Amino acid sequence: MHADVDFERLYRDVIPSVVSLYVGRETPGVGAGSGFVYDEGHVVTNEHVVNGVERVELRFADGSWAVGRVVGTDAYTDLAVVAVEEMPDSAVPLTVAPENPRPGRPVAALGNPLGLDGSITAGIVSGANRSMPTSGGFAIPDVVQTDAPINPGNSGGPLVGLRVDDDAGDAAHRYEVVGVNRARQGDNIGFAVSPTIVERVVPTLVALGRYPHSYLRTRTLDVTPTVAEANGLDDPRGVLVVEAPEGPRPGDGLRGADGTKTVRGQRVPVGGDVIVGIAGGELRSHEELMRYLITETRPGEPVAVDVIRDGEPATVTIVLDERPAVERPRRGRTRRRRGGGTDVPIR
C-alpha cells in the first residue's frame, strides 16, 4: 500500500519517541535494550530486557536521561511496561496499530542494536500469525515476521509503518507501531510481538502489573494428514488433545490420547478429543487456539469447545484456569559493546 515510504522522514519523526534502556549500569554486566513511548507516562519494552529488576535508566533521542520503574511484566508475551515521571516534550506516544500488518507492508525497526543508540533498519512484513518458541519452553503466538534486520539490543523497540487509516497526519501521528521487536532467527528473519497482543496485554500491565492468561491445561498437537489418518479423521484440521486433566466426574472436560499408532514409520497419539472449534468459531491449529485464549478470554470464564470425540461431534464447556507463572531462564551471554567500554549483555 505504501511502496514509496520516506524512511528518512519516518526516522526523523519517530526517533524522538524511541528509548534506549539500560539495566544495572552501575554494576558489571550492564544490560541494554530498547523501548518506545506508549502513553504520557509509560514506555513499552520486552519482558526479557527488564526481568529481575525494579528500575532502569532510559536515554532519549535528545540525549536526556530518566530513571524508570518497572510496573508490569508478562513473560508469556515478552512484554513489559516502565513508568517514567518526566519525558522530553518531543517524546510523544506512538500509535499502536488496531490490527496485525499484512505481508508485504514496508516497515522500519528502530532501537538500540548492539548498544548503538538511535538506529533504524528497513524491510517488509514477511509473514503474520507466526508462533515463536522461547527458551522458557512455551511459544508466543500471533508473532509478526519481518526481514528488517533485528539485532541484539533492538529488543523492545518498535516496528513501525505508515498508518493505513490516515497517513496524512503530522510527525509521529503519521505512523503506527505494527510490532514490538523481539528477536532474530537466522538471516533476514526477525520477529516482533503483534499489535493485537500489545493492545490486549499492555493496558492490563499498566493497571495490574501482570496479565492473567487463560489456560486449558492441555497439551495439543496440530492435526496433520498423518495425525488425521492415525485417528480415522476425514480432514486434517483442528488440534488433537494429547494430554488433559481428569474432571471432577468421569467424562468431564477434554479427553487426552489413550494410545499410539504407527503411520508411515511415525508413532502418533490416538484416541484423544480433536478440537475443531471454540466459542462457535472454527479452529484449525494450535496457533489459533493460543491466539484466541490470549485475545478473547479471561481465566475463570466458561468457553464452549467443539470436538470430534470417538468419531462424533460434541461440545464441551470448559471453565478456563489461569496459566501458572513462568520459570525464568538464565540471562544471556555478555557481549562486548562496540567502541570499547564495559561488557554489555545485549537483550
C-alpha atoms as a printed R data frame, in Angstrom:
    type eleno elety resid chain resno       x       y      z
1   ATOM     1    CA   MET     A     1   0.000   0.000  0.000
2   ATOM     2    CA   HIS     A     2   2.899   2.357  0.788
3   ATOM     3    CA   ALA     A     3   5.513   1.329 -1.716
4   ATOM     4    CA   ASP     A     4   7.463   4.602 -1.521
5   ATOM     5    CA   VAL     A     5   7.960   5.125  2.197
6   ATOM     6    CA   ASP     A     6  10.226   8.059  3.023
7   ATOM     7    CA   PHE     A     7  12.348   6.294  5.636
8   ATOM     8    CA   GLU     A     8  14.409   9.420  6.267
9   ATOM     9    CA   ARG     A     9  11.267  11.285  7.286
10  ATOM    10    CA   LEU     A    10   9.993   8.274  9.244
11  ATOM    11    CA   TYR     A    11  13.207   8.231 11.247
12  ATOM    12    CA   ARG     A    12  13.124  11.960 11.884
13  ATOM    13    CA   ASP     A    13   9.503  11.864 13.052
14  ATOM    14    CA   VAL     A    14   9.560   8.668 15.113
15  ATOM    15    CA   ILE     A    15  13.016   8.515 16.730
16  ATOM    16    CA   PRO     A    16  12.162  11.070 19.499
17  ATOM    17    CA   SER     A    17   9.668   8.502 20.819
18  ATOM    18    CA   VAL     A    18  12.172   5.613 20.796
19  ATOM    19    CA   VAL     A    19  14.086   4.933 24.007
20  ATOM    20    CA   SER     A    20  17.335   3.128 24.855
21  ATOM    21    CA   LEU     A    21  17.072   1.158 28.108
22  ATOM    22    CA   TYR     A    22  19.989   0.267 30.372
23  ATOM    23    CA   VAL     A    23  19.746  -2.157 33.267
24  ATOM    24    CA   GLY     A    24  22.312  -2.046 36.082
25  ATOM    25    CA   ARG     A    25  24.766   0.433 34.546
26  ATOM    26    CA   GLU     A    26  26.310   0.995 37.974
27  ATOM    27    CA   THR     A    27  27.448  -2.648 38.182
28  ATOM    28    CA   PRO     A    28  29.311  -5.062 35.878
29  ATOM    29    CA   GLY     A    29  27.021  -6.940 33.495
30  ATOM    30    CA   VAL     A    30  25.016  -3.945 32.309
31  ATOM    31    CA   GLY     A    31  22.113  -4.800 30.000
32  ATOM    32    CA   ALA     A    32  20.904  -2.782 27.037
33  ATOM    33    CA   GLY     A    33  17.623  -2.861 25.144
34  ATOM    34    CA   SER     A    34  15.037  -0.619 23.510
35  ATOM    35    CA   GLY     A    35  11.523   0.665 24.064
36  ATOM    36    CA   PHE     A    36   9.019   3.234 22.865
37  ATOM    37    CA   VAL     A    37   6.688   5.773 24.428
38  ATOM    38    CA   TYR     A    38   3.256   4.163 24.799
39  ATOM    39    CA   ASP     A    39   1.429   6.951 26.615
40  ATOM    40    CA   GLU     A    40   2.364  10.096 28.527
41  ATOM    41    CA   GLY     A    41   3.749   8.172 31.487
42  ATOM    42    CA   HIS     A    42   4.779   4.748 30.205
43  ATOM    43    CA   VAL     A    43   7.338   3.079 27.958
44  ATOM    44    CA   VAL     A    44   6.799  -0.392 26.461
45  ATOM    45    CA   THR     A    45   9.666  -2.849 26.087
46  ATOM    46    CA   ASN     A    46  10.313  -6.613 26.200
47  ATOM    47    CA   GLU     A    47   9.985  -8.521 29.458
48  ATOM    48    CA   HIS     A    48  13.337 -10.204 28.886
49  ATOM    49    CA   VAL     A    49  15.024  -6.778 28.792
50  ATOM    50    CA   VAL     A    50  13.922  -5.828 32.323
51  ATOM    51    CA   ASN     A    51  13.227  -9.123 34.076
52  ATOM    52    CA   GLY     A    52  14.556  -9.279 37.609
53  ATOM    53    CA   VAL     A    53  14.948  -5.518 38.098
54  ATOM    54    CA   GLU     A    54  12.748  -2.774 39.519
55  ATOM    55    CA   ARG     A    55  14.351   0.275 37.933
56  ATOM    56    CA   VAL     A    56  16.022   1.043 34.609
57  ATOM    57    CA   GLU     A    57  17.803   4.021 33.088
58  ATOM    58    CA   LEU     A    58  16.372   5.452 29.874
59  ATOM    59    CA   ARG     A    59  18.145   7.583 27.288
60  ATOM    60    CA   PHE     A    60  16.069   9.582 24.817
61  ATOM    61    CA   ALA     A    61  16.994  10.732 21.322
62  ATOM    62    CA   ASP     A    62  17.684  14.284 22.507
63  ATOM    63    CA   GLY     A    63  20.377  12.947 24.850
64  ATOM    64    CA   SER     A    64  18.375  13.380 28.060
65  ATOM    65    CA   TRP     A    65  18.200  10.658 30.717
66  ATOM    66    CA   ALA     A    66  15.456   9.437 33.020
67  ATOM    67    CA   VAL     A    67  15.028   6.704 35.603
68  ATOM    68    CA   GLY     A    68  12.004   4.475 35.130
69  ATOM    69    CA   ARG     A    69  10.205   1.998 37.384
70  ATOM    70    CA   VAL     A    70   9.144  -1.403 36.031
71  ATOM    71    CA   VAL     A    71   5.411  -1.571 36.801
72  ATOM    72    CA   GLY     A    72   4.273  -4.576 34.784
73  ATOM    73    CA   THR     A    73   5.750  -7.657 33.118
74  ATOM    74    CA   ASP     A    74   4.422 -10.664 31.221
75  ATOM    75    CA   ALA     A    75   6.813 -13.432 30.206
76  ATOM    76    CA   TYR     A    76   4.228 -15.290 28.093
77  ATOM    77    CA   THR     A    77   4.074 -12.406 25.592
78  ATOM    78    CA   ASP     A    78   7.518 -10.941 26.425
79  ATOM    79    CA   LEU     A    79   6.030  -7.516 27.150
80  ATOM    80    CA   ALA     A    80   6.826  -5.087 29.953
81  ATOM    81    CA   VAL     A    81   5.872  -1.560 30.980
82  ATOM    82    CA   VAL     A    82   8.161   1.033 32.563
83  ATOM    83    CA   ALA     A    83   6.678   4.089 34.301
84  ATOM    84    CA   VAL     A    84   8.573   7.343 33.647
85  ATOM    85    CA   GLU     A    85   7.677  10.542 35.510
86  ATOM    86    CA   GLU     A    86   9.379  13.027 33.179
87  ATOM    87    CA   MET     A    87   9.979  12.648 29.455
88  ATOM    88    CA   PRO     A    88  11.079  15.173 26.813
89  ATOM    89    CA   ASP     A    89   8.254  17.083 25.111
90  ATOM    90    CA   SER     A    90   9.367  15.571 21.799
91  ATOM    91    CA   ALA     A    91   8.827  12.005 23.101
92  ATOM    92    CA   VAL     A    92   5.174  11.742 22.108
93  ATOM    93    CA   PRO     A    93   3.267   8.448 22.404
94  ATOM    94    CA   LEU     A    94   3.278   6.265 19.306
95  ATOM    95    CA   THR     A    95   0.007   4.858 17.983
96  ATOM    96    CA   VAL     A    96  -0.327   1.065 18.114
97  ATOM    97    CA   ALA     A    97  -1.958  -0.395 15.007
98  ATOM    98    CA   PRO     A    98  -5.540  -1.649 15.524
99  ATOM    99    CA   GLU     A    99  -4.856  -4.864 13.625
100 ATOM   100    CA   ASN     A   100  -1.929  -7.011 12.566
101 ATOM   101    CA   PRO     A   101   0.021  -5.955  9.453
102 ATOM   102    CA   ARG     A   102  -0.266  -7.841  6.205
103 ATOM   103    CA   PRO     A   103   2.702  -9.463  4.462
104 ATOM   104    CA   GLY     A   104   4.449  -7.103  2.046
105 ATOM   105    CA   ARG     A   105   3.929  -3.949  4.088
106 ATOM   106    CA   PRO     A   106   7.061  -1.724  4.322
107 ATOM   107    CA   VAL     A   107   8.290  -1.313  7.903
108 ATOM   108    CA   ALA     A   108  11.232   0.030  9.891
109 ATOM   109    CA   ALA     A   109  12.772  -1.324 13.099
110 ATOM   110    CA   LEU     A   110  14.111   1.354 15.436
111 ATOM   111    CA   GLY     A   111  16.135   0.956 18.600
112 ATOM   112    CA   ASN     A   112  19.494   0.386 20.215
113 ATOM   113    CA   PRO     A   113  21.139  -2.591 18.454
114 ATOM   114    CA   LEU     A   114  24.466  -3.668 19.959
115 ATOM   115    CA   GLY     A   115  24.381  -0.549 22.136
116 ATOM   116    CA   LEU     A   116  24.219   1.793 19.105
117 ATOM   117    CA   ASP     A   117  21.558   4.341 20.074
118 ATOM   118    CA   GLY     A   118  19.129   5.690 17.509
119 ATOM   119    CA   SER     A   119  19.469   3.064 14.771
120 ATOM   120    CA   ILE     A   120  16.994   2.230 12.007
121 ATOM   121    CA   THR     A   121  16.718  -0.737  9.652
122 ATOM   122    CA   ALA     A   122  14.069  -1.235  6.984
123 ATOM   123    CA   GLY     A   123  12.273  -4.071  5.246
124 ATOM   124    CA   ILE     A   124   8.825  -5.540  4.840
125 ATOM   125    CA   VAL     A   125   6.453  -7.698  6.826
126 ATOM   126    CA   SER     A   126   7.379 -11.206  5.702
127 ATOM   127    CA   GLY     A   127   4.562 -13.048  7.460
128 ATOM   128    CA   ALA     A   128   1.928 -12.799 10.170
129 ATOM   129    CA   ASN     A   129   0.288 -15.097 12.711
130 ATOM   130    CA   ARG     A   130   3.559 -16.883 13.407
131 ATOM   131    CA   SER     A   131   4.330 -18.835 16.578
132 ATOM   132    CA   MET     A   132   7.729 -18.189 18.162
133 ATOM   133    CA   PRO     A   133   9.251 -20.745 20.574
134 ATOM   134    CA   THR     A   134  11.072 -19.346 23.608
135 ATOM   135    CA   SER     A   135  13.746 -20.630 25.939
136 ATOM   136    CA   GLY     A   136  11.060 -20.954 28.616
137 ATOM   137    CA   GLY     A   137   9.516 -23.956 26.881
138 ATOM   138    CA   PHE     A   138   6.423 -22.185 25.519
139 ATOM   139    CA   ALA     A   139   5.635 -20.267 22.333
140 ATOM   140    CA   ILE     A   140   4.440 -16.694 21.795
141 ATOM   141    CA   PRO     A   141   1.509 -16.741 19.345
142 ATOM   142    CA   ASP     A   142   0.437 -14.214 16.725
143 ATOM   143    CA   VAL     A   143   4.002 -13.009 16.074
144 ATOM   144    CA   VAL     A   144   4.894 -10.716 13.132
145 ATOM   145    CA   GLN     A   145   7.779 -11.830 10.899
146 ATOM   146    CA   THR     A   146   9.954  -9.252  9.122
147 ATOM   147    CA   ASP     A   147  13.131  -9.121  7.037
148 ATOM   148    CA   ALA     A   148  14.073  -5.757  8.596
149 ATOM   149    CA   PRO     A   149  17.316  -6.589 10.460
150 ATOM   150    CA   ILE     A   150  16.686  -7.024 14.202
151 ATOM   151    CA   ASN     A   151  19.857  -7.377 16.248
152 ATOM   152    CA   PRO     A   152  20.586  -7.817 19.968
153 ATOM   153    CA   GLY     A   153  19.634  -4.547 21.641
154 ATOM   154    CA   ASN     A   154  16.688  -3.934 19.289
155 ATOM   155    CA   SER     A   155  14.564  -5.941 21.719
156 ATOM   156    CA   GLY     A   156  11.580  -3.907 22.891
157 ATOM   157    CA   GLY     A   157  11.853  -1.252 20.194
158 ATOM   158    CA   PRO     A   158   9.039  -0.508 17.752
159 ATOM   159    CA   LEU     A   159   8.476  -1.997 14.308
160 ATOM   160    CA   VAL     A   160   6.860   0.953 12.522
161 ATOM   161    CA   GLY     A   161   4.900   1.556  9.326
162 ATOM   162    CA   LEU     A   162   2.829   4.352  7.827
163 ATOM   163    CA   ARG     A   163  -0.693   4.433  9.216
164 ATOM   164    CA   VAL     A   164  -3.131   2.575  6.999
165 ATOM   165    CA   ASP     A   165  -6.211   4.563  8.003
166 ATOM   166    CA   ASP     A   166  -4.649   8.034  7.742
167 ATOM   167    CA   ASP     A   167  -1.119   8.716  6.531
168 ATOM   168    CA   ALA     A   168  -1.595  12.479  6.259
169 ATOM   169    CA   GLY     A   169  -1.067  13.355  9.924
170 ATOM   170    CA   ASP     A   170   1.869  15.205 11.444
171 ATOM   171    CA   ALA     A   171   5.117  13.805 12.844
172 ATOM   172    CA   ALA     A   172   4.757  10.579 14.832
173 ATOM   173    CA   HIS     A   173   0.993  10.529 14.232
174 ATOM   174    CA   ARG     A   174   1.609   9.589 10.605
175 ATOM   175    CA   TYR     A   175   2.934   6.226 11.746
176 ATOM   176    CA   GLU     A   176   1.846   3.261 13.810
177 ATOM   177    CA   VAL     A   177   3.576   0.505 15.740
178 ATOM   178    CA   VAL     A   178   2.935  -2.803 13.962
179 ATOM   179    CA   GLY     A   179   5.065  -4.868 16.331
180 ATOM   180    CA   VAL     A   180   7.405  -4.837 19.322
181 ATOM   181    CA   ASN     A   181  10.774  -6.138 18.127
182 ATOM   182    CA   ARG     A   182  11.840  -9.261 19.962
183 ATOM   183    CA   ALA     A   183  14.449 -11.440 18.265
184 ATOM   184    CA   ARG     A   184  16.225 -12.589 15.124
185 ATOM   185    CA   GLN     A   185  16.404 -16.186 13.937
186 ATOM   186    CA   GLY     A   186  18.796 -16.730 11.056
187 ATOM   187    CA   ASP     A   187  19.425 -14.363  8.168
188 ATOM   188    CA   ASN     A   188  16.617 -11.983  7.184
189 ATOM   189    CA   ILE     A   189  14.148 -13.419  9.709
190 ATOM   190    CA   GLY     A   190  13.138 -11.203 12.616
191 ATOM   191    CA   PHE     A   191  10.146 -11.409 14.900
192 ATOM   192    CA   ALA     A   192   8.008  -8.867 16.729
193 ATOM   193    CA   VAL     A   193   5.118  -9.178 19.183
194 ATOM   194    CA   SER     A   194   1.949  -8.298 17.267
195 ATOM   195    CA   PRO     A   195  -0.014  -5.081 17.871
196 ATOM   196    CA   THR     A   196  -3.117  -7.146 18.648
197 ATOM   197    CA   ILE     A   197  -1.307  -8.751 21.570
198 ATOM   198    CA   VAL     A   198   0.213  -5.418 22.649
199 ATOM   199    CA   GLU     A   199  -3.164  -3.699 22.868
200 ATOM   200    CA   ARG     A   200  -4.639  -6.640 24.764
201 ATOM   201    CA   VAL     A   201  -1.835  -7.061 27.295
202 ATOM   202    CA   VAL     A   202  -0.226  -3.657 27.926
203 ATOM   203    CA   PRO     A   203  -3.266  -1.818 29.411
204 ATOM   204    CA   THR     A   204  -3.656  -4.674 31.917
205 ATOM   205    CA   LEU     A   205   0.048  -4.489 32.781
206 ATOM   206    CA   VAL     A   206  -0.377  -0.777 33.476
207 ATOM   207    CA   ALA     A   207  -3.439  -1.397 35.655
208 ATOM   208    CA   LEU     A   208  -2.494  -4.642 37.440
209 ATOM   209    CA   GLY     A   209   1.229  -5.167 36.926
210 ATOM   210    CA   ARG     A   210   0.606  -8.619 35.427
211 ATOM   211    CA   TYR     A   211  -1.549 -10.256 32.782
212 ATOM   212    CA   PRO     A   212  -3.673 -13.283 33.814
213 ATOM   213    CA   HIS     A   213  -3.545 -15.819 30.975
214 ATOM   214    CA   SER     A   214  -6.296 -18.312 30.273
215 ATOM   215    CA   TYR     A   215  -5.280 -21.955 30.316
216 ATOM   216    CA   LEU     A   216  -6.953 -25.155 29.099
217 ATOM   217    CA   ARG     A   217  -4.429 -27.328 30.987
218 ATOM   218    CA   THR     A   218  -3.929 -29.473 27.915
219 ATOM   219    CA   ARG     A   219  -1.090 -30.486 25.632
220 ATOM   220    CA   THR     A   220  -2.131 -30.473 21.991
221 ATOM   221    CA   LEU     A   221  -0.823 -31.446 18.572
222 ATOM   222    CA   ASP     A   222  -1.816 -29.979 15.212
223 ATOM   223    CA   VAL     A   223  -3.816 -32.430 13.127
224 ATOM   224    CA   THR     A   224  -1.601 -33.066 10.093
225 ATOM   225    CA   PRO     A   225  -2.521 -35.595  7.389
226 ATOM   226    CA   THR     A   226  -0.542 -38.242  9.312
227 ATOM   227    CA   VAL     A   227  -2.315 -37.442 12.593
228 ATOM   228    CA   ALA     A   228  -5.676 -37.433 10.804
229 ATOM   229    CA   GLU     A   229  -5.016 -40.839  9.236
230 ATOM   230    CA   ALA     A   230  -3.937 -42.360 12.546
231 ATOM   231    CA   ASN     A   231  -7.100 -41.088 14.250
232 ATOM   232    CA   GLY     A   232  -9.520 -42.006 11.453
233 ATOM   233    CA   LEU     A   233 -10.362 -38.408 10.593
234 ATOM   234    CA   ASP     A   234 -11.614 -37.323  7.182
235 ATOM   235    CA   ASP     A   235  -9.810 -33.962  7.161
236 ATOM   236    CA   PRO     A   236  -6.510 -32.676  8.625
237 ATOM   237    CA   ARG     A   237  -7.926 -29.813 10.725
238 ATOM   238    CA   GLY     A   238  -8.002 -28.795 14.348
239 ATOM   239    CA   VAL     A   239  -5.768 -29.927 17.210
240 ATOM   240    CA   LEU     A   240  -5.530 -33.305 18.913
241 ATOM   241    CA   VAL     A   241  -5.617 -33.315 22.719
242 ATOM   242    CA   VAL     A   242  -2.597 -35.379 23.738
243 ATOM   243    CA   GLU     A   243  -2.836 -34.806 27.499
244 ATOM   244    CA   ALA     A   244  -5.687 -33.414 29.611
245 ATOM   245    CA   PRO     A   245  -6.546 -33.409 33.321
246 ATOM   246    CA   GLU     A   246  -9.425 -35.517 34.575
247 ATOM   247    CA   GLY     A   247 -12.595 -33.675 35.519
248 ATOM   248    CA   PRO     A   248 -14.328 -33.938 38.906
249 ATOM   249    CA   ARG     A   249 -16.646 -36.599 37.436
250 ATOM   250    CA   PRO     A   250 -15.881 -39.244 34.787
251 ATOM   251    CA   GLY     A   251 -16.383 -37.770 31.327
252 ATOM   252    CA   ASP     A   252 -15.978 -34.138 32.405
253 ATOM   253    CA   GLY     A   253 -13.639 -31.894 30.455
254 ATOM   254    CA   LEU     A   254 -11.474 -32.746 27.477
255 ATOM   255    CA   ARG     A   255 -10.087 -36.224 26.886
256 ATOM   256    CA   GLY     A   256  -6.454 -36.900 26.149
257 ATOM   257    CA   ALA     A   257  -4.950 -39.602 23.938
258 ATOM   258    CA   ASP     A   258  -5.074 -43.152 25.280
259 ATOM   259    CA   GLY     A   259  -2.593 -44.846 22.949
260 ATOM   260    CA   THR     A   260  -0.421 -44.544 19.868
261 ATOM   261    CA   LYS     A   261  -0.489 -45.827 16.301
262 ATOM   262    CA   THR     A   262   2.329 -46.080 13.781
263 ATOM   263    CA   VAL     A   263   1.708 -44.439 10.406
264 ATOM   264    CA   ARG     A   264   4.470 -44.471  7.795
265 ATOM   265    CA   GLY     A   265   7.032 -45.152 10.484
266 ATOM   266    CA   GLN     A   266   5.809 -42.352 12.779
267 ATOM   267    CA   ARG     A   267   4.203 -43.037 16.167
268 ATOM   268    CA   VAL     A   268   1.141 -40.834 16.584
269 ATOM   269    CA   PRO     A   269  -1.057 -40.297 19.686
270 ATOM   270    CA   VAL     A   270  -4.613 -41.556 19.160
271 ATOM   271    CA   GLY     A   271  -7.915 -41.600 20.997
272 ATOM   272    CA   GLY     A   272  -7.984 -38.004 22.284
273 ATOM   273    CA   ASP     A   273 -10.523 -35.314 21.532
274 ATOM   274    CA   VAL     A   274  -9.873 -33.296 18.394
275 ATOM   275    CA   ILE     A   275 -10.692 -29.630 18.974
276 ATOM   276    CA   VAL     A   276 -12.212 -28.175 15.797
277 ATOM   277    CA   GLY     A   277 -13.905 -25.073 17.159
278 ATOM   278    CA   ILE     A   278 -14.076 -22.715 20.119
279 ATOM   279    CA   ALA     A   279 -16.864 -20.326 21.118
280 ATOM   280    CA   GLY     A   280 -18.676 -21.146 17.882
281 ATOM   281    CA   GLY     A   281 -15.727 -20.342 15.612
282 ATOM   282    CA   GLU     A   282 -13.634 -22.741 13.549
283 ATOM   283    CA   LEU     A   283 -10.251 -23.738 14.941
284 ATOM   284    CA   ARG     A   284  -7.549 -25.016 12.586
285 ATOM   285    CA   SER     A   285  -4.308 -25.055 14.594
286 ATOM   286    CA   HIS     A   286  -2.638 -24.762 17.994
287 ATOM   287    CA   GLU     A   287  -1.524 -21.262 16.968
288 ATOM   288    CA   GLU     A   288  -5.161 -20.188 16.530
289 ATOM   289    CA   LEU     A   289  -6.091 -21.758 19.869
290 ATOM   290    CA   MET     A   290  -3.369 -19.843 21.737
291 ATOM   291    CA   ARG     A   291  -4.214 -16.600 19.964
292 ATOM   292    CA   TYR     A   292  -7.894 -16.949 20.882
293 ATOM   293    CA   LEU     A   293  -7.147 -17.682 24.532
294 ATOM   294    CA   ILE     A   294  -4.910 -14.599 24.853
295 ATOM   295    CA   THR     A   295  -7.019 -12.109 22.913
296 ATOM   296    CA   GLU     A   296 -10.587 -13.212 23.650
297 ATOM   297    CA   THR     A   297 -10.781 -14.873 27.082
298 ATOM   298    CA   ARG     A   298 -10.051 -14.416 30.786
299 ATOM   299    CA   PRO     A   299  -9.334 -17.034 33.485
300 ATOM   300    CA   GLY     A   300 -12.492 -18.234 35.234
301 ATOM   301    CA   GLU     A   301 -14.671 -17.787 32.150
302 ATOM   302    CA   PRO     A   302 -16.542 -20.746 30.636
303 ATOM   303    CA   VAL     A   303 -15.880 -21.464 26.971
304 ATOM   304    CA   ALA     A   304 -17.634 -23.852 24.605
305 ATOM   305    CA   VAL     A   305 -15.183 -26.172 22.846
306 ATOM   306    CA   ASP     A   306 -16.304 -28.126 19.766
307 ATOM   307    CA   VAL     A   307 -14.600 -31.513 19.454
308 ATOM   308    CA   ILE     A   308 -14.619 -34.726 17.499
309 ATOM   309    CA   ARG     A   309 -14.865 -37.492 20.119
310 ATOM   310    CA   ASP     A   310 -14.883 -41.152 19.111
311 ATOM   311    CA   GLY     A   311 -15.657 -40.044 15.562
312 ATOM   312    CA   GLU     A   312 -18.705 -37.968 16.542
313 ATOM   313    CA   PRO     A   313 -19.115 -34.195 17.050
314 ATOM   314    CA   ALA     A   314 -19.617 -32.954 20.598
315 ATOM   315    CA   THR     A   315 -19.427 -29.716 22.558
316 ATOM   316    CA   VAL     A   316 -17.708 -29.488 25.937
317 ATOM   317    CA   THR     A   317 -17.924 -26.455 28.225
318 ATOM   318    CA   ILE     A   318 -14.602 -25.734 29.945
319 ATOM   319    CA   VAL     A   319 -14.015 -23.236 32.752
320 ATOM   320    CA   LEU     A   320 -10.630 -21.739 31.963
321 ATOM   321    CA   ASP     A   321  -7.845 -21.873 34.526
322 ATOM   322    CA   GLU     A   322  -5.095 -19.294 34.971
323 ATOM   323    CA   ARG     A   323  -1.786 -20.247 33.443
324 ATOM   324    CA   PRO     A   324   0.985 -20.792 36.031
325 ATOM   325    CA   ALA     A   325   3.911 -18.386 36.279
326 ATOM   326    CA   VAL     A   326   6.918 -18.877 34.016
327 ATOM   327    CA   GLU     A   327  10.137 -20.241 35.497
328 ATOM   328    CA   ARG     A   328  12.761 -17.715 34.476
329 ATOM   329    CA   PRO     A   329  15.576 -18.914 32.170
330 ATOM   330    CA   ARG     A   330  19.131 -17.805 32.785
331 ATOM   331    CA   ARG     A   331  20.180 -14.479 31.297
332 ATOM   332    CA   GLY     A   332  22.055 -14.469 28.001
333 ATOM   333    CA   ARG     A   333  25.778 -14.244 27.482
334 ATOM   334    CA   THR     A   334  27.656 -10.974 27.756
335 ATOM   335    CA   ARG     A   335  28.695  -9.161 24.581
336 ATOM   336    CA   ARG     A   336  31.396  -6.503 24.235
337 ATOM   337    CA   ARG     A   337  29.903  -3.119 23.402
338 ATOM   338    CA   ARG     A   338  31.196  -1.641 20.161
339 ATOM   339    CA   GLY     A   339  33.597   1.241 20.525
340 ATOM   340    CA   GLY     A   340  35.021  -0.057 23.796
341 ATOM   341    CA   GLY     A   341  33.553   0.279 27.269
342 ATOM   342    CA   THR     A   342  32.288  -2.364 29.655
343 ATOM   343    CA   ASP     A   343  30.882  -5.755 28.698
344 ATOM   344    CA   VAL     A   344  27.184  -5.458 27.936
345 ATOM   345    CA   PRO     A   345  24.608  -8.259 27.741
346 ATOM   346    CA   ILE     A   346  22.534  -7.021 24.824
347 ATOM   347    CA   ARG     A   347  18.893  -8.063 25.002
